[in-house]
Amino acid sequence: MANLRTAMDSAFWDQPISSPQTLDGSANSVPGDPFPLDAARASRALRIQQLALLGLGFPLGIIPSYSPSSQKELGSFSLQSLLLKPSTSFGYFLFFIFYFSFLFSSSVSPPQSDRCGSPQIPSVYGKWFGLVGQFRPKKLISEIKREFSNADELEVSVFRDAAKHFLDKSLYSIALCSQLSLGTIDKCMSLNWLSGFHYGIAVERLTKLSKSIIDYAFHHRECQFGSKLSNQRVHIEYTSHELPDHDITLEAAWPQLFIDRKGGYWDVPEAISLSLSSLTSDSGLRYRFGIQKNSGHPRSVNAINGEAPAALMPGLCAKAAFSYEQSKDIWRQKETKNDLIVTTDKGQFWRPAYDVRLKEPHATISAIIGGTFAAWFGGRESSMAVESQDRDVSMTMKKRSPLNADLFGSVCYTFQHGWFRKPFGDLTRFDARLDVCSASGLAKRALNIFKSSSVNNAEKSLSSPRLNLIFQQQVAGPIVFRVDSKFLLDSSSEKRGPHMEDFIYSLSYSLRLLRSGKVVAWYSPKRKEGMIELRLYEF
């Protein structure tokens, strides 16, 4: 089914969104904004781990991406690669993943699994660091072409002047990433960590595991006027014996990049968050508590509208959220062991589904309902300080309520045809999900209709229901074409009636050994961005 956790994560705070604007490959959604598309959710694998695996399938280990730059002459096309790999053993580990995948796919009996249900693969080191580099070739090609076109004769000086353009610092960006794992980590945790389980999914259903994962990333990111912005981010994740079914997460960034519902980027000079979240239980109940502190006023990176979102303004926010999720199968064809064995002239072969999440035809109805409560402290002093500089920002600060409580919910219908095991025509899937981001806003708007009162555009956008449609079709073997679209079920100042608000299409290649891992190439016409990612267990 479509990911219902999008509602919970977006309603709370730190929903990561895939973005090629940063070398770590993600930005946070603005709290309180409408839920993003499922295809926009960032991968659970660290970007440096993605590049280490993706580099094995690309010439010279160079992975392309596409994102607009603040300097138009640099162009939107860029190339990323690992300048310094995480570790020697990590590269060999990735090689053995593909090697064992052929062995597992041709074996009559399935591979042995541990208690997490993942194939047993020898563990590797729990600490490493690496260096990621990015290069934008458009400006370099244009400058070299201009040098040769203006030259009357091909002299040595012409080649020397052309070579100087390779030293242009605006063409390059680098990122230093490191990770350190502390505590007791068993085979299951080692495998899941290397597979990119960065946000706590690795420890689900494990009741006797204590861990601490510390991530540090430092990189230079392009900003307006061609300057370079030093960006640092620290992510600490901890699970203790006293709280076996919970994750404690501390994250700090200087600055933190956010993306709003219009596709605009905002830099918050300093953002620090601490949260305690429960893992999904059998009952479907999930809750989360946390605090968030913003320092400094957000700066627009590429947003057309200069009015900053109120949730990004300076201040301290204490927030709590809960959700209750349930799912009911209308019908489902269960997978059996006989379905996984294919008999040929050469014998019997083990042929599981390319993705365990797509292994059974079914029709399902699911729903999630939840609530949030937020209390804001401080920020008024900062508002007065900048009132003379930017009155619009100050007015946004005053509109933010110190106390806020609301309800949200989603209802989803899923239909799948096929087992996703055969080379052709074995997968057609459709998801339709209706999202209500703010129940209070929807009720207030309904009341205003009877009172003939007007509603401002910000409240109108948040209170309007949205319909998400996802279509997936197998192209050949593990290759799947997917289209994600979001419709606003209301009229806006520019358009009347329901209209498309966002749209992403992608092409994925499923990796059978990872059970639910795939290489995804996506493009967003709204943001004019695209990238190639490794995604794992998108449930």
VEXDREN-2710 file (C-alpha; in Angstrom, 1 decimal):
% VEXDREN-2710
k/r/px/py/pz
1/MET/0.0/0.0/0.0
2/ALA/1.0/3.6/-0.3
3/ASN/3.2/4.6/2.6
4/LEU/0.9/5.8/5.5
5/ARG/3.9/6.7/7.6
6/THR/4.3/9.7/5.4
7/ALA/1.4/11.2/7.3
8/MET/3.0/10.6/10.7
9/ASP/6.5/11.7/9.9
10/SER/5.3/14.8/8.1
11/ALA/2.9/15.8/10.8
12/PHE/5.7/15.6/13.4
13/TRP/8.8/17.2/12.0
14/ASP/11.7/15.7/10.1
15/GLN/10.3/14.0/7.0
16/PRO/13.5/13.6/4.8
17/ILE/13.0/14.5/1.1
18/SER/15.3/13.3/-1.7
19/SER/17.1/16.3/-3.1
20/PRO/20.2/16.6/-5.4
21/GLN/20.8/20.1/-4.0
22/THR/23.0/18.7/-1.3
23/LEU/25.7/16.0/-1.5
24/ASP/24.1/14.0/1.3
25/GLY/21.1/13.7/-1.0
26/SER/18.2/14.9/1.2
27/ALA/16.5/17.9/2.7
28/ASN/13.8/18.2/5.4
29/SER/10.2/19.0/4.6
30/VAL/8.7/22.1/6.3
31/PRO/6.7/21.0/9.4
32/GLY/3.0/21.5/8.9
33/ASP/3.1/21.5/5.1
34/PRO/0.9/19.0/3.2
35/PHE/2.3/15.5/3.0
36/PRO/4.8/15.0/0.3
37/LEU/4.7/12.3/-2.4
38/ASP/5.8/8.8/-1.5
39/ALA/8.3/9.0/-4.3
40/ALA/9.9/12.1/-2.8
41/ARG/10.8/10.4/0.5
42/ALA/14.6/10.1/0.9
43/SER/16.3/6.8/0.9
44/ARG/17.2/5.2/4.3
45/ALA/20.7/4.5/3.0
46/LEU/23.3/7.2/3.5
47/ARG/24.3/8.9/0.2
48/ILE/27.9/7.8/0.5
49/GLN/26.7/4.2/0.9
50/GLN/24.5/4.6/-2.2
51/LEU/27.4/5.9/-4.3
52/ALA/29.6/3.1/-3.2
53/LEU/27.1/0.6/-4.5
54/LEU/25.9/2.5/-7.5
55/GLY/29.4/3.2/-8.6
56/LEU/29.8/-0.5/-9.4
57/GLY/27.3/-0.2/-12.2
58/PHE/28.4/3.1/-13.7
59/PRO/31.5/3.8/-15.9
60/LEU/34.3/5.0/-13.7
61/GLY/31.9/5.1/-10.7
62/ILE/30.4/8.4/-11.8
63/ILE/26.7/8.9/-11.1
64/PRO/24.8/11.7/-12.8
65/SER/22.2/14.0/-11.2
66/TYR/20.2/17.0/-12.3
67/SER/19.4/20.1/-10.2
68/PRO/19.2/23.9/-11.0
69/SER/22.2/25.9/-9.7
70/SER/22.2/29.5/-8.4
71/GLN/24.7/30.3/-11.1
72/LYS/23.0/29.7/-14.4
73/GLU/26.3/29.3/-16.3
74/LEU/27.0/26.2/-14.2
75/GLY/24.0/24.4/-15.6
76/SER/21.8/21.8/-14.0
77/PHE/23.7/18.7/-14.9
78/SER/26.2/17.4/-12.5
79/LEU/28.4/14.3/-11.9
80/GLN/29.0/12.7/-8.5
81/SER/31.6/10.1/-7.4
82/LEU/33.5/8.8/-4.4
83/LEU/36.9/10.4/-4.2
84/LEU/37.7/8.4/-1.1
85/LYS/35.8/5.1/-0.5
86/PRO/34.5/4.3/3.0
87/SER/36.8/1.3/3.4
88/THR/38.4/-1.4/1.4
89/SER/36.3/-4.1/3.0
90/PHE/33.2/-2.2/2.2
91/GLY/33.9/-2.3/-1.5
92/TYR/34.5/-6.1/-1.4
93/PHE/31.3/-6.5/0.6
94/LEU/29.3/-4.8/-2.2
95/PHE/30.9/-7.1/-4.7
96/PHE/29.9/-10.2/-2.7
97/ILE/26.3/-8.9/-2.6
98/PHE/26.0/-9.3/-6.3
99/TYR/28.0/-12.5/-6.3
100/PHE/25.8/-14.2/-3.8
101/SER/22.7/-12.9/-5.6
102/PHE/23.4/-15.1/-8.5
103/LEU/24.0/-18.1/-6.2
104/PHE/20.8/-17.5/-4.3
105/SER/18.7/-17.0/-7.4
106/SER/19.9/-20.4/-8.9
107/SER/19.7/-22.5/-5.7
108/VAL/16.8/-24.9/-5.1
109/SER/16.6/-24.1/-1.4
110/PRO/16.3/-20.5/-0.1
111/PRO/19.2/-18.9/1.6
112/GLN/19.5/-19.2/5.4
113/SER/18.2/-16.2/7.2
114/ASP/18.8/-14.8/10.7
115/ARG/16.1/-13.6/13.1
116/CYS/15.5/-10.4/11.1
117/GLY/14.7/-12.5/8.0
118/SER/17.8/-11.2/6.1
119/PRO/20.4/-13.4/4.4
120/GLN/23.4/-14.0/6.6
121/ILE/26.5/-12.2/5.2
122/PRO/29.7/-11.7/7.2
123/SER/29.8/-8.4/9.0
124/VAL/32.4/-5.7/8.4
125/TYR/33.8/-2.8/10.2
126/GLY/31.3/-0.5/12.1
127/LYS/33.2/2.7/11.5
128/TRP/34.3/4.4/8.4
129/PHE/34.6/7.8/6.6
130/GLY/34.6/8.8/2.9
131/LEU/34.8/11.8/0.6
132/VAL/32.2/12.6/-2.1
133/GLY/32.9/14.9/-5.0
134/GLN/30.6/16.7/-7.4
135/PHE/31.5/18.3/-10.8
136/ARG/29.3/20.5/-13.0
137/PRO/30.7/20.4/-16.6
138/LYS/28.6/22.9/-18.5
139/LYS/30.6/26.0/-17.6
140/LEU/33.9/24.3/-18.3
141/ILE/32.8/23.1/-21.7
142/SER/31.4/26.5/-22.6
143/GLU/34.6/28.3/-21.5
144/ILE/36.9/25.9/-23.4
145/LYS/34.8/26.1/-26.5
146/ARG/35.0/29.9/-26.3
147/GLU/38.8/29.8/-25.9
148/PHE/39.2/27.8/-29.1
149/SER/36.6/29.6/-31.1
150/ASN/38.3/33.0/-30.4
151/ALA/41.8/31.7/-31.2
152/ASP/43.1/32.4/-34.7
153/GLU/45.7/29.6/-34.4
154/LEU/46.1/26.6/-32.1
155/GLU/49.1/27.7/-30.2
156/VAL/50.4/26.5/-26.9
157/SER/49.0/29.5/-25.1
158/VAL/45.5/28.6/-26.2
159/PHE/45.8/25.2/-24.6
160/ARG/47.3/26.8/-21.5
161/ASP/44.4/29.2/-21.1
162/ALA/41.9/26.5/-21.7
163/ALA/43.5/24.3/-19.0
164/LYS/43.2/27.2/-16.4
165/HIS/39.4/26.8/-16.5
166/PHE/39.8/23.4/-14.8
167/LEU/40.9/25.3/-11.7
168/ASP/37.6/27.2/-11.4
169/LYS/36.4/26.4/-7.8
170/SER/32.8/27.0/-8.7
171/LEU/32.8/23.8/-10.7
172/TYR/33.4/21.5/-7.8
173/SER/31.8/20.6/-4.5
174/ILE/33.0/18.1/-1.9
175/ALA/31.6/16.4/1.2
176/LEU/33.3/14.5/4.0
177/CYS/31.1/11.9/5.6
178/SER/31.8/9.5/8.5
179/GLN/29.9/7.0/10.7
180/LEU/30.8/5.4/14.0
181/SER/28.8/2.5/15.5
182/LEU/29.1/1.9/19.2
183/GLY/27.6/-0.7/21.5
184/THR/26.5/-4.3/20.9
185/ILE/25.8/-5.0/17.2
186/ASP/25.0/-8.4/16.0
187/LYS/25.0/-9.8/12.5
188/CYS/21.5/-8.6/11.7
189/MET/22.4/-5.1/12.7
190/SER/25.6/-5.1/10.8
191/LEU/23.9/-6.2/7.6
192/ASN/21.0/-3.7/8.0
193/TRP/23.4/-0.8/8.8
194/LEU/25.4/-1.5/5.7
195/SER/22.2/-1.8/3.7
196/GLY/21.5/1.8/4.7
197/PHE/19.0/1.5/7.6
198/HIS/19.8/5.0/8.8
199/TYR/16.6/6.0/10.5
200/GLY/16.0/3.3/13.1
201/ILE/14.2/0.7/10.9
202/ALA/17.1/-1.8/11.5
203/VAL/16.2/-2.3/15.1
204/GLU/12.5/-2.9/14.6
205/ARG/11.2/-5.9/16.6
206/LEU/14.6/-6.4/18.2
207/THR/14.1/-6.4/22.0
208/LYS/17.7/-7.0/23.2
209/LEU/19.9/-4.7/21.2
210/SER/21.8/-1.6/22.3
211/LYS/23.4/0.6/19.8
212/SER/24.6/4.1/19.0
213/ILE/25.2/5.3/15.5
214/ILE/27.0/8.6/15.1
215/ASP/27.0/10.2/11.7
216/TYR/28.9/13.3/10.8
217/ALA/28.8/15.1/7.4
218/PHE/30.7/18.2/6.3
219/HIS/30.3/19.5/2.8
220/HIS/30.2/22.7/0.7
221/ARG/26.9/23.5/-0.9
222/GLU/26.2/26.0/-3.6
223/CYS/24.2/29.0/-2.6
224/GLN/23.1/32.3/-4.1
225/PHE/25.5/34.6/-5.9
226/GLY/27.9/31.7/-6.5
227/SER/29.3/31.7/-3.0
228/LYS/30.0/28.5/-1.0
229/LEU/28.2/27.6/2.1
230/SER/29.9/25.3/4.7
231/ASN/27.3/22.8/5.9
232/GLN/27.7/20.5/8.8
233/ARG/25.3/17.9/10.1
234/VAL/25.5/15.4/13.0
235/HIS/23.1/12.5/13.5
236/ILE/23.1/10.4/16.6
237/GLU/20.7/7.4/17.0
238/TYR/20.5/5.3/20.1
239/THR/18.5/2.3/21.3
240/SER/18.8/1.0/24.9
241/HIS/17.8/-2.1/26.8
242/GLU/15.5/0.0/28.9
243/LEU/13.5/1.2/25.8
244/PRO/13.8/-1.8/23.5
245/ASP/11.0/-0.7/21.1
246/HIS/12.0/2.9/20.9
247/ASP/14.6/5.1/19.1
248/ILE/16.2/8.2/20.5
249/THR/17.5/10.5/17.8
250/LEU/19.5/13.7/18.1
251/GLU/20.2/15.7/15.0
252/ALA/21.9/19.0/14.5
253/ALA/22.8/20.9/11.4
254/TRP/24.5/24.3/10.6
255/PRO/22.6/25.2/8.5
256/GLN/19.7/22.9/7.8
257/LEU/18.1/22.8/4.4
258/PHE/14.2/22.6/4.2
259/ILE/12.0/22.3/1.2
260/ASP/8.4/23.7/1.2
261/ARG/5.3/22.5/-0.6
262/LYS/6.0/24.8/-3.6
263/GLY/9.5/23.3/-4.2
264/GLY/11.3/26.2/-2.7
265/TYR/14.4/25.7/-0.5
266/TRP/15.1/27.5/2.8
267/ASP/18.3/27.5/4.9
268/VAL/17.9/27.7/8.7
269/PRO/21.2/28.8/10.2
270/GLU/21.0/26.3/13.0
271/ALA/18.5/23.5/13.7
272/ILE/18.8/21.0/16.6
273/SER/16.2/18.3/17.3
274/LEU/15.9/15.5/19.9
275/SER/13.1/13.0/19.7
276/LEU/11.9/9.7/21.2
277/SER/9.8/7.6/18.8
278/SER/8.2/4.2/19.2
279/LEU/8.5/1.5/16.6
280/THR/5.4/0.2/14.9
281/SER/3.5/-2.3/17.1
282/ASP/1.2/-5.1/16.1
283/SER/-1.7/-3.0/17.3
284/GLY/-0.9/-0.2/14.9
285/LEU/-0.3/2.4/17.5
286/ARG/2.7/4.7/17.1
287/TYR/3.8/7.8/19.1
288/ARG/6.6/10.3/19.1
289/PHE/7.8/13.1/21.4
290/GLY/10.5/15.7/20.8
291/ILE/11.9/19.2/20.9
292/GLN/13.2/21.3/18.1
293/LYS/15.2/24.5/18.3
294/ASN/15.7/26.9/15.4
295/SER/18.3/29.7/15.6
296/GLY/18.6/32.5/13.1
297/HIS/16.2/33.6/10.4
298/PRO/15.6/31.3/7.4
299/ARG/17.1/32.5/4.2
300/SER/15.6/31.7/0.8
301/VAL/17.8/29.6/-1.5
302/ASN/15.5/29.6/-4.6
303/ALA/12.0/30.3/-3.3
304/ILE/10.1/32.8/-5.4
305/ASN/7.9/34.0/-2.5
306/GLY/10.1/35.7/0.0
307/GLU/7.7/35.0/3.0
308/ALA/9.4/32.3/5.1
309/PRO/7.3/29.5/6.6
310/ALA/6.3/30.2/10.2
311/ALA/7.6/26.8/11.3
312/LEU/11.1/27.7/10.4
313/MET/11.3/30.9/12.4
314/PRO/13.5/31.1/15.5
315/GLY/12.2/29.5/18.7
316/LEU/12.0/26.3/20.7
317/CYS/9.2/23.9/19.9
318/ALA/8.0/20.9/22.1
319/LYS/5.9/18.5/20.1
320/ALA/4.1/15.3/20.5
321/ALA/2.3/13.1/17.9
322/PHE/0.5/9.8/17.8
323/SER/-1.1/7.7/15.1
324/TYR/-3.2/4.6/14.8
325/GLU/-3.0/2.5/11.6
326/GLN/-5.0/-0.4/10.4
327/SER/-5.2/-2.5/7.2
328/LYS/-7.7/-4.9/5.9
329/ASP/-7.3/-7.2/2.9
330/ILE/-10.3/-7.4/0.6
331/TRP/-8.6/-10.4/-1.1
332/ARG/-5.1/-11.8/-1.3
333/GLN/-3.4/-14.7/-3.0
334/LYS/-0.9/-16.1/-0.5
335/GLU/2.6/-17.1/-1.8
336/THR/3.5/-20.7/-1.2
337/LYS/6.8/-22.6/-1.4
338/ASN/5.8/-24.3/-4.6
339/ASP/5.3/-20.9/-6.3
340/LEU/9.0/-20.1/-5.6
341/ILE/10.4/-23.2/-7.4
342/VAL/10.7/-23.2/-11.1
343/THR/11.3/-26.5/-12.9
344/THR/13.3/-26.5/-16.2
345/ASP/15.3/-29.0/-18.2
346/LYS/18.4/-28.2/-16.2
347/GLY/16.6/-28.8/-12.9
348/GLN/14.8/-26.8/-10.2
349/PHE/15.6/-23.2/-9.4
350/TRP/14.7/-20.9/-6.6
351/ARG/12.9/-17.9/-8.0
352/PRO/11.6/-15.5/-5.4
353/ALA/9.9/-12.2/-6.2
354/TYR/12.2/-9.3/-7.2
355/ASP/10.7/-7.4/-4.3
356/VAL/9.2/-9.0/-1.2
357/ARG/6.8/-6.1/-0.8
358/LEU/5.3/-6.8/-4.3
359/LYS/5.2/-10.6/-4.1
360/GLU/1.4/-11.2/-3.7
361/PRO/-1.6/-10.1/-5.8
362/HIS/-4.1/-8.4/-3.5
363/ALA/-6.6/-5.6/-2.9
364/THR/-6.3/-3.8/0.4
365/ILE/-7.9/-0.9/2.3
366/SER/-5.9/0.8/4.9
367/ALA/-6.2/3.9/7.0
368/ILE/-4.3/6.0/9.6
369/ILE/-5.5/8.6/12.0
370/GLY/-3.4/10.7/14.4
371/GLY/-3.0/13.9/16.2
372/THR/-0.3/16.5/17.0
373/PHE/0.3/19.0/19.8
374/ALA/2.9/21.7/19.6
375/ALA/4.0/24.4/22.0
376/TRP/6.4/27.2/20.9
377/PHE/8.6/29.1/23.2
378/GLY/10.6/32.3/22.4
379/GLY/11.1/33.9/19.1
380/ARG/9.4/37.2/19.8
381/GLU/12.7/38.9/20.7
382/SER/14.2/37.8/17.4
383/SER/11.1/39.1/15.6
384/MET/11.5/42.6/17.0
385/ALA/15.2/42.6/16.1
386/VAL/14.5/42.1/12.4
387/GLU/11.3/44.1/12.1
388/SER/13.0/47.1/10.7
389/GLN/14.8/44.9/8.1
390/ASP/11.9/42.7/6.9
391/ARG/8.4/43.4/8.0
392/ASP/7.0/40.4/6.1
393/VAL/9.1/38.0/8.2
394/SER/8.0/39.8/11.4
395/MET/4.4/39.5/10.5
396/THR/4.8/35.8/9.8
397/MET/6.3/35.4/13.3
398/LYS/3.3/37.0/14.9
399/LYS/0.9/34.7/13.1
400/ARG/2.5/31.6/14.6
401/SER/0.3/30.4/17.5
402/PRO/2.2/29.5/20.7
403/LEU/-0.1/26.4/21.2
404/ASN/-1.4/24.3/18.4
405/ALA/-3.3/20.9/18.3
406/ASP/-4.7/19.2/15.3
407/LEU/-5.8/15.9/13.8
408/PHE/-4.7/14.3/10.5
409/GLY/-5.6/11.2/8.6
410/SER/-5.3/9.1/5.4
411/VAL/-7.3/6.5/3.7
412/CYS/-5.7/4.3/1.0
413/TYR/-6.9/1.7/-1.5
414/THR/-4.4/-0.7/-3.1
415/PHE/-4.8/-3.1/-6.0
416/GLN/-2.0/-5.3/-7.4
417/HIS/-2.0/-7.8/-10.2
418/GLY/0.9/-10.2/-10.6
419/TRP/3.6/-11.8/-8.5
420/PHE/6.6/-9.8/-9.8
421/ARG/8.6/-13.0/-10.5
422/LYS/8.2/-13.5/-14.3
423/PRO/10.2/-11.6/-16.9
424/PHE/7.2/-9.8/-18.4
425/GLY/3.7/-8.7/-17.5
426/ASP/3.8/-9.9/-13.9
427/LEU/3.2/-6.6/-12.1
428/THR/0.5/-3.9/-12.3
429/ARG/-0.2/-1.9/-9.2
430/PHE/-2.4/1.0/-8.4
431/ASP/-2.6/3.0/-5.1
432/ALA/-5.0/5.8/-4.3
433/ARG/-4.6/7.7/-1.0
434/LEU/-6.8/10.5/0.3
435/ASP/-4.9/12.8/2.8
436/VAL/-6.4/15.3/5.3
437/CYS/-3.4/17.2/6.8
438/SER/-5.5/19.4/9.1
439/ALA/-8.9/18.3/10.4
440/SER/-9.4/21.6/12.3
441/GLY/-8.6/23.6/9.2
442/LEU/-11.1/21.5/7.2
443/ALA/-13.8/22.0/9.8
444/LYS/-13.1/25.7/10.1
445/ARG/-13.3/26.1/6.3
446/ALA/-16.6/24.2/6.2
447/LEU/-18.0/26.5/8.9
448/ASN/-16.8/29.6/6.9
449/ILE/-18.7/28.5/3.9
450/PHE/-22.0/28.8/5.8
451/LYS/-20.8/32.1/7.3
452/SER/-19.6/33.4/3.8
453/SER/-16.3/34.3/5.4
454/SER/-13.0/34.3/3.5
455/VAL/-10.0/32.2/4.3
456/ASN/-6.4/33.2/3.6
457/ASN/-4.4/31.2/1.0
458/ALA/-2.1/29.5/3.6
459/GLU/-5.0/28.1/5.7
460/LYS/-6.9/27.2/2.5
461/SER/-4.0/25.2/1.1
462/LEU/-3.4/23.2/4.3
463/SER/-7.1/22.5/5.0
464/SER/-7.8/21.2/1.4
465/PRO/-7.8/17.4/1.0
466/ARG/-5.3/15.8/-1.4
467/LEU/-5.6/12.7/-3.5
468/ASN/-2.3/10.8/-4.2
469/LEU/-2.3/8.4/-7.1
470/ILE/0.5/5.9/-7.7
471/PHE/0.8/3.6/-10.7
472/GLN/3.5/1.0/-11.2
473/GLN/4.0/-1.3/-14.2
474/GLN/6.7/-3.9/-14.9
475/VAL/8.7/-3.1/-18.0
476/ALA/11.0/-6.2/-18.1
477/GLY/12.3/-8.4/-15.4
478/PRO/13.2/-6.2/-12.3
479/ILE/12.6/-2.9/-14.2
480/VAL/9.5/-1.1/-13.1
481/PHE/8.0/2.2/-14.4
482/ARG/6.3/4.3/-11.7
483/VAL/4.2/7.5/-11.7
484/ASP/3.4/9.5/-8.5
485/SER/0.9/12.3/-8.7
486/LYS/-0.9/14.5/-6.2
487/PHE/-4.1/16.4/-6.8
488/LEU/-5.4/19.3/-4.8
489/LEU/-9.2/18.8/-4.4
490/ASP/-9.9/22.5/-4.4
491/SER/-9.5/25.6/-6.5
492/SER/-6.7/28.0/-6.1
493/SER/-6.1/31.6/-7.1
494/GLU/-4.6/30.4/-10.4
495/LYS/-6.8/27.4/-11.2
496/ARG/-10.4/26.4/-10.6
497/GLY/-11.5/23.0/-9.4
498/PRO/-9.2/20.0/-8.6
499/HIS/-5.8/20.2/-10.2
500/MET/-2.5/18.5/-10.2
501/GLU/-0.2/19.9/-7.5
502/ASP/2.9/17.6/-7.8
503/PHE/4.1/14.9/-10.2
504/ILE/7.2/12.6/-10.1
505/TYR/8.0/9.7/-12.5
506/SER/10.7/7.2/-12.0
507/LEU/12.3/4.0/-13.4
508/SER/13.6/1.4/-10.9
509/TYR/15.7/-1.8/-11.0
510/SER/14.9/-4.2/-8.1
511/LEU/17.8/-6.0/-6.4
512/ARG/16.5/-9.4/-5.5
513/LEU/19.1/-10.3/-2.9
514/LEU/18.3/-7.2/-0.9
515/ARG/14.7/-8.5/-0.7
516/SER/13.3/-5.0/-1.0
517/GLY/16.1/-2.9/-2.4
518/LYS/16.2/-1.1/-5.7
519/VAL/18.1/1.5/-7.8
520/VAL/15.7/4.3/-8.6
521/ALA/16.1/7.1/-11.2
522/TRP/13.5/9.8/-10.7
523/TYR/12.6/13.2/-12.1
524/SER/10.4/16.0/-10.7
525/PRO/9.1/18.4/-13.3
526/LYS/7.9/20.7/-10.5
527/ARG/11.3/21.1/-8.9
528/LYS/13.2/20.4/-12.2
529/GLU/15.4/18.0/-10.3
530/GLY/16.3/14.3/-10.8
531/MET/18.8/11.9/-9.3
532/ILE/19.7/8.2/-9.0
533/GLU/19.3/6.6/-5.6
534/LEU/19.5/3.2/-3.8
535/ARG/16.4/2.7/-1.8
536/LEU/15.6/-0.1/0.7
537/TYR/12.5/-1.3/2.4
538/GLU/10.1/1.5/1.5
539/PHE/7.3/0.3/3.7
END
